[in-house]
Amino acid sequence: MSEFREFLIFERSREGKVGCPLPACDVPKPELSQSLGAAGARPALDPFPEVSEVEVIRHFTRLSQWNFGVDQGMYPLGSCTMKHNPRINEAMAALPGFCQTHPLAPDEAVQGCLTVLNTLGTYLSEITGLPGCSLQPAAGAHGEFTGILVIKALLQSLGEDRKVVLVPDSAHGTNPATAALCGFQVKEVPSDAHGRVDLEALKSMVDGNTACMMITNPNTLGIFESNIKAIADLLHQHGAMLYMDGANMNALVGKARPGDMGVDVLHLNLHKTFSTPHGGGGPGAGPICVCDALIPFLPQPWVVSNAEGLMLSMDTPQSIGKVHGFYGQFGVLVRALTWILTLGKEGLVRHTEHAVLNNNYLRKKLEPHYHIPYPAATLHETVFNDKRQNAFGVTTMDIAKSLLDYGFHPPTVYFPLVVHGALMIEPTETESRGELDRFAKAMIEIAEMAEKDPERVHAAPHRTQIQRADETTAARFPVLRWSAT
Amino acid sequence: MYPTDYLYTKEHEWLKVTGSEALVGITDHAQDQLGDIVFVELPEVGKTFSAGDEFGTVESVKAVAEVFMPIDAEILETNANLEDEPELVNKDPHNAGWMVKIAISNPDQLKGMMDHAAYAVFVEEESK
């Protein structure tokens, strides 16, 4: 890796340098504070970097080369499912009929686009076993928000004012945040000794005030919630619903359907399981699939079929309305449909099998070296921790930083919260056996180094452009603006 | 290691009782588990809480943790120093790192809490 220091663009600034020289202004210069109002116009743009075109290009190209993405190497970020984004998805999304369509074009002019929406919705319903589907939500958390609003709308239509949403202690943080944002009170359900929802504790918590439970299956420990049917039945007996966070659907596609388990609403992360790009801020897509009772409340518009073909309908008077402009992240939806069509039914099943096989292959290799706090069988990901390395003063953060020296992105760390010092590894089906072996070798070498030379692990990374950053000082005293002094 | 005149909870809070008032903070074990603390969020003075309610959050470089009120209480004062120096919770968790001063609503509830020796045993059991 290169040794030179990359200066900030501000530090490269030299007075008078420009990328595009413009001719002198030959009309009266407008006064910005007059056209924008005094509050709208900044008194000065200072500091504003003055640099040439080549300096801008080199600066940002170099920074981009120091970035790390799934195109550079293994990115085993547990629960995030950082899988390969097949380039055929990009080719399909770039077809002019898709990417140059005007969003307000009349239905008869965009039958192809409507077919994409209709087909994808039908496939997602088939994969999840839930008959209704809305493709509008723009990300997983947005899907959660939409799903809980849909449940709330159903309850309101029944004249029920239920206040509580139950969330397991191993849940993604977005689950309680979603419930709170939708006006519910959140109650935490404990895990049992095996890392699953504590069914007995749950029985004592569900009552007539429970709106729903939000469960992730397999959960964030990678463990299948084998009581899922009993949990669903318990909730339904009390008139409550079961929401499933579909973040881990990578472990189930083609093998098991949430609808068959008694789930009423599920969101899918197309940017995880369905291979569309993520990271860097999106765009993502978080469609929701729902049971029959919830269909009338789904966002509008949705695609219906009539004698003239497909059309967008607003004819659902109980709908919660729109949750996104136009039809959701259409380009992302095209990519997800491409993935499904490329693989076909058999291919989807094999992908799921490989995701589970890859995780368990890695688990077997790492088990002798890293502690697994919840040893139950895992599907697509496994949560290890730093218990053995703690004996030498080495922590999860040290292990994660050391992996950078081996050219791997670290796994998810310190999540889920039910595990102290969690290292949550999800290889996905993308990685070959050779790559898994390389990763395992790196992890094993780090475990050995933790024992023999803990100081070296503490000081890692050694080979990256920037070594161990002082995250504590950065969080306590954040410097958010460059200044020359 | 744990002050002998304090009371402790399974959620790793401590209480230092003086008459009808008490100081509340998190234990040395809790701060050690959290790592470097970068932000402490505390409630407003005058707010009331029931036993088991979340009254604040502690953010470390690793995670955000909730802090729970061990007994029914009203907030009399919060430790303003933690705003600029959250690291006080790391450096001196049982003294300078106190979080809130409370009025005790129901002294009977103190009976259910652990003393220093019982808490030390609890921590050891939990870490196994």
HADDOCK unambig.tbl for C-alpha pairs under 7 A between the chains (distance, minus, plus):
assign (segid A and resid 414 and name CA) (segid B and resid 62 and name CA) 6.18 0.50 0.50
assign (segid A and resid 414 and name CA) (segid B and resid 63 and name CA) 6.96 0.50 0.50
assign (segid A and resid 471 and name CA) (segid B and resid 61 and name CA) 6.86 0.50 0.50
assign (segid A and resid 472 and name CA) (segid B and resid 36 and name CA) 6.28 0.50 0.50
assign (segid A and resid 472 and name CA) (segid B and resid 38 and name CA) 6.58 0.50 0.50
assign (segid A and resid 472 and name CA) (segid B and resid 61 and name CA) 6.25 0.50 0.50
assign (segid A and resid 475 and name CA) (segid B and resid 38 and name CA) 5.97 0.50 0.50
assign (segid A and resid 476 and name CA) (segid B and resid 38 and name CA) 5.11 0.50 0.50
